[in-house]
């Protein structure tokens, strides 16, 4: 080492203490912050204990969410959008009771994605016109559904499009059903999307909420979400071949749920039933060329869902995923 070189040091304990202070100031639990950072809850707990064995990348993910990482303009935009959308949802629901269906007390899944590349410049009103065209109508309640009733229709909020199906507006009385229909989503003219939704499985009278995870629904919903991204990319792209999709889904409230075929008991995954969930969360991420999404949908959905089903001790095959996606595409034709 030369005599003129300087050693850069970081006060790790002070950095961790500031991160904890900011997390609490923003009203985030350890679990919520971990999900926003795309990490497991135990990893976040290790960070807050001051462990120095974490990779620098994981520490950066935590610091980025909390605004403690200075980055060049344009980087971290997806994380910032997801964090702000999640914070907005928390603000909308904070005055509701702990067991309100709109707070998804038994678990939820979140989807956020971003399109990058040669995109058209659109304003919020133009984006609002495009969004209904991107919705895949293969099933009855697709991700990023655009309602038209004035009281629940999406609207512009601070430069983004926002839609919240408040529990009193869903028209659904049973709590579990409302959990699966109290969607909150946001869309930005920059090609960022965010959705949080409860589990459809939790709305049944034949078993308690939080006890079952359906073998089919995750494959269908993630398949629909990727199709949505492909369609929005086509609508927003100047040059589709230049556009890349970065996609993430975060499932929470999995621990103790039983993997079972419920939504489609005669479907292709009838025999794919596994153990109870062994961990509470699953963070699923993938990047791909937007132009290739629909032609290689089976492969991309398999890559996303395989780690999720492994939480239940099940190894998915491409054939089973392809079969479910084929059934999804024809669901509304029956």
N, C-alpha and C positions, 0 to 999 in steps of 0.2 A: 504494500500500500504506500502510495507516495506521501510525502510529508504534507502536501497541500490538500490532500483529500480530507473531507469532513464526514464524520459518521452521523447518519440521520437516525434519531431515536424517537420513539413514540411512547408517550405516557399511556400505556394500555389501560391501567386501572382508571385513570381519569376519563378516557374515551368511553369505556364501558359504563362508568357512572353517569356520564352525560347522556348516553344512549338510553339507559334505564329512565332517567329523568324525563327525556323527551317522550318515550313510550307512554309513561304514566300521564304526562301532560296532555297527550292526544287521546287519552282514554282507551288505549289499546291494551288488551290482555297479551300475555306471552304467546298464547295460541294464535290470536289474530295477527300479531306482528309476524310470527313465523310463516303463516300462510301468505301474507302479503309479500314476504321476502322469498317465497318459494322454497322454504326449508321446513324440516320437521320441527315439532315443538321441542324435543330433546336437544336439538342443535342450538336453538335459541336459548334454552336454559343454560347449556354449557357456556355460551357466549356471555350471558349475564353473570355467570359464576366467575368469569375472568379466565376461563380456560384458554391457553395459547396454542392448543393443538389443532384448532380449526384452520381450515385453509383460508388464505387471504381472500379468495373469491367469495366464500360464504360470509365472512365478516363484512366485505364490501356490500353484499346484498342487503344485510341488515342496516348498515350505515346509510345506504342509498335511500331506503324507505323512510328513514328518520331525518333525511335532509342533512346528514353529516358528511357526505361525500361530495366534494366539488368535482364536477366532470365537464368535459367539453360540451358545448351546446349541441343538442340533438341526442346525446346518449342518455340512457335512463328514462327516456320519454315514456316508454310503455309502463315501467314501474311507477312512475309518477302519476300517470293517468289512472292505473288500477288503484293506487293508494288513495287518490282523491275521490274516485268513484265509490270505493268502499267507505271512506269517511263520510261521504254524502249520504249513503244508505244508513249508516249508523245515526246520523243526525235526524233523518226522517223517522227512524224507528225508536229513538231513545226514550220518548215519552210513553211508548206502549208498554203494556204489562210484560213481565218476563216470559209468560207463556203465550203471548200474542203470536198467532200464526205467521205474521209478517216478520217476526224475529227469528224464525226457523229454529225453535228451541231444541229440536232433536237432531239437527244436522242440516247441511246444505251443500250445494256444489256451486262453484264459481268458475266462469269461463272468461278469460280475457285474451284478446289477440290484437296484433298490429300488422298492418300492411306497409311495406316500405318499398321504394323504387320510384319509377317514373309515373307519378299519380297526378291526376288533374287537380287543380285548385278549385275547391267547392266551398261555398259558405254554408252555414247551418241549415238555411232554408232549402238549398239545393240538396243537401244531404238528406233532409227529411223526405224529399221527393224520391230519393234513390232507395231508401231503406226498405219500403214495402216490396220492391222488386227483387230484393236479395233473399227474402224469407222463403225457405223451402216448405211447401205444404204437403209433406208426405204423411204427417201425423197430425193429431188434433191440437197439439200445443207446442209448436216448434220454438226453438230458442230465438230470441230477439223478435218475437211476434209483435206486430205493429197494430194496436187496437185503434178503432176509429170513433168509438163513443167519446164525445167531447170531454167528459169528466175523467177519462183515463187515457186519452190520446197523448202521445209524446209531445214534448214542447221544448223550446230552447231555454237553457239555463246556463248563463255565464259562457256562452259560445259553444256549448255542446248540446246534443239532443238527449233528453232524459225522459224515461218512462217508469212510473212506479204504480203498480196495481195495489193500492192501499186495501187493507182487509175489508173495510166497509164498502168498497166499490166493486169487489169481485163478484158479489151476488151469490157467494158460496157460503153456506152456513156451517158445515162441519169443519172443525179446526184443521184436520189433516189435509183435507182437500184444499183449503185455503193456503196451507203451507206450500203446496205445489203450484199455486197460481198467483201468489203475491210477488210476481217478478219485479225486480228492479234492474234496469239496464241503462247504459249510457253509450253514446256514439259520438266520436269526434271527427271533424272534417279532415283530420290528419290520417285517418284510417285506423283509429283505435276503437275497440269495442270492449264492453264489460257487461257481464250478466251475473246475478246471484239469484238462486232459486232453491226452494225446499224440495224434499223427496216426495214423489207421488206415492211411494210405498207407505208413507206414514199417514195416509188418509183413509185407512180401511177399518171397518168395525170388527173384522174377524181376528185381528192381531194388534197388539199395542204398537204405537209409534216407536221408532228407534230400534226395532227388533229384526227387520228384514231388509235385504238389499237384493233387488230384482236382477236376474241374470241377463235380461234383455235391454232394459231402459238406458243404461249407460252407453251401450253400443249405439243405440238409436240416436240419443241426444248428441253425442260427440260426432256422429256421422252427419247429423243435420247441421251442427255448428260449423263443421269444416265445409260443407256445401254452401252455407251462408257466406263464409269467408271467400270462397271461390267466386260466388256470384257478385259479391260486393267488389272484389278485385276487378272483375270484368267491367263493372259499371264505373269504377274510379280510375282505371289505368289508362294512361296514354299508350304505353307499350307493355302489354301483359307479361311478356317474356322477362321483363326487368323486375317484376314484382315478387317479393318474398313474403311469406306468411310466417310469423312467429306466434305460436299458439300455446296457451297454458290452461289447464283445468285443475282446480283444487277441490277435492272431496273431503268433507269433514263429518264427524259423527259416525264413523264406520265401526269403531270397536264394539264387539259384541253382537253386531248384526249377523244374521244368518243369510248366506247366499242361497236363494231359492227362486225357481221359476214361478212368478205370480202373474205378471201382466199378460203373458202369452203362454199359458200352461201347455199348449200343444205345439209350441215353437221348437226350433232346432236346438235350442240350448236346454231342453227339458232335463237332460241327464247331467248337465254341468252344474252340480250343486256341491258346495265345498264346506269348509269349516267356518266357524264364526270369525268375524273380522279380528285380526290380531294387532292392528294398529288403528289409531283414530283418524289419521289423515293420509291422503295420497296426493302428491303433487306430480302432475303429468305435463310434460313439455315436449314440443317438437317444432322444427322449422322445415319449410319446404318451399319449392317454387309454386307460386299461386296457380300457374298454368297447368300444373300436373295434379292438382288436388283431386279432381273428380275422376280422372282416368286411373289414379292409383289409390282411390279412397280405401279399399280393403286393407292395403298395406299400412296406410297412415293410421287408420282407426285401430288396427291390431297393435301398432307400435305404442299408441296412446293407452289402450285399455289393458294390455298385458300386465303392466305393473300394478294396476288397480285390482285385477282379479287375483293376482298373486297374494294380495292381502288376505284372501280367503282360501289360499292353498290350491288354487286352480290355475292350470296352464292352458291358455286359449290357443286354438289352432286358427290358421288363416281361413280354413274352410268354414269353421263355425261362425267367424266374424262375417265372412262374405255372405253366408246364408242369412244371417240376421239383417244385414244391410239390404239384401234383396227383398226381404219381407217388409222392411221399413219403407222402401220405395213404393210398395204396392199396398201399404196399410190403408190408405184412404180410397182405394179402388174396390174394397170388399163391401 
